[in-house]
């Protein structure tokens, strides 16, 4: 049997790009930009995880993400808790977008993908390899370099860099 795909008659492809985004980096934005070209709608979703102690609140991360992604007409910003596949079902998402920076990322992402497939087989995972300029960038590393006085310009959007400076000032005062 031949499957003839008719692009004009397809259901919109919705994908979710989940993460902590604490804070959003230019590497995240690169994946958002590239991923948004592959799907009809991309939902950038902040995981609300009470077991972690993030630098920024969920509301702050959502605000920074909305500011950074405002130029994309098919990108939405949201937050969720619980299982990603349950959130994907609620949002009618057919795919999960994940970035791979190194082999170590792949090993972890493969396990998550296989578990997600077992839990909800109709949700596929799309892997994008990090752009060369961002293959070493992570939110954790950005926060660490910034806390030690290093230059993070070019690694995060300018507005995020300003938010980090505000957090640092509050910490120094408090």
N, C-alpha and C positions, 0 to 999 in steps of 0.2 A: 504494500500500500504506500502510495506517495503522499506526503503531507505538503500541500501547497499553502504556504503562508501568505496571507493577504494583509499587508501592512495597513491598508486603509480601514480594514474591518476588525483590527485587533482591540482587545481590551487594553486600557492604559496600563503600562508596566510601572508599578510602584516598587521602589526599593527603599530600604532603610539602611542608613549609615549610622550605626550605634557607637557610642563611646562615652568616656568621661569628659573629654574636652576641657580639662582642668590645667591649663587654659587651651584654647584653640591655637593651633600653630599654622604656619604657612604650609606645612606638610599636609595637614588636614584640609586646608583650602584647596590645595592641588588635587587631592582625591575628590573633593566635592565638585570641583570644576570639571574634572574628567568624568566622574560618575554621572553628573547631571546630563552629560551628552549621550549617555547610554540608555537612559530611561525617560519615561514621560514625567514622572515625579519622583523626587528624591527627598526623603524625610531624614533630616539629621536629628538623631534622637539621643538626648543626654540620659544616661542611666542614673537613676536615683538609687544610690547604694549607701545605706546607713552604716555599713560596716567600715567604710573608708572615711578618712578625715581630709576632705578636699580643701584646697586653698580658697576656692571660690564657691559660693552657694550655687544651688541649681539655678535660681533666678538670675544670678550674675552671669553664669555660663550661657544661659538662654539669651540673655541680653547681648552678650558679646558675639554669640553665634548669629543672631539676627542682624546685628550691625555688619558683620563680616560677610554674610551671604545675601544681603539685601539686593545685590545686583543680579541675582539668579532668579529668573521668572518661574522656574519649576522646582525650586528648593523651599522646603518648609522646615521649620525648627520646632521640636517638641521634646518632651521628656517622658520617661516611663520607668516602671519598676517591675520586678518579677521576671518571668522568662521572656526572652527576646522573641521566640516563636509565637508566644501568646499575643504579644504586642503586634507582631507582624500580621497575625490573623485578624485582630481587631481593626488594623489599618488597611486590610486587603492588599498587603504587600506580597509580591511574588518573589522578591529577592532581598538578600542582605549584602551590602557592600562592605568589603573589608580590605584594608591596606596591608601590604607585606613589605617590610623593610629589609628583613634578613631571614636566613634559614630558620633561626630560632622562632621568629614570628610565625612562619609557616607551620611548624610542628604544633604550636599551640592552636593556631587557627584551624588546622585540619581536625584536631580533636573536637573543637567547638562545632565545626561544620558537620561532622559526622553525627554528633549528638543532636544538633538541630534537625538534621535530615531524619533521624530516627523519630524525633518528637513530632515533626511536621514535614512529611516528605514533599509536599507541594511548594515548599519554600527553598529556592536555590541560593547559593552563595556565589557572589562575583568577587574575585580577587583582582585587585589592581596592584601592580608593583609600584612602590614609591618612586617618585621622580628622583633622579640622581642627586639633585641639589638638596633633597630632603630625606634621604635614606638614613641619616643618622639622627634626625630630629624626633624627639618625643616630648610630651608635656612634662614628664618627670625631669628629663635632662634640662629643659628650658628653665624650670623652676630652680633646679640646683645651681645652674650656672648663674642665673640672676641673683640668687641669694648670696652667692660668693663674690658678687660684684662684677661678673663677666658681662660682655656685650652680647645682647640677644637681638639686636636690630637685624632685620632680615629673616629672623626665625619665626616671628609672630607678627600679626598685624599691628600697626602703630597704636591703635586704640587699646589693644591688649597690653602692649608694653606700658602704656600710661596707667592702665588698671593695676599692673604689677607694681609700679612705682607708688601708686596710692596705697596699696596694701602694705608695702614696705614702710611707708611713712607712718601709717596707723600702728604698725607693729612697734616701731621705734618710739612712738609717743606713749603707747600703752604699756 
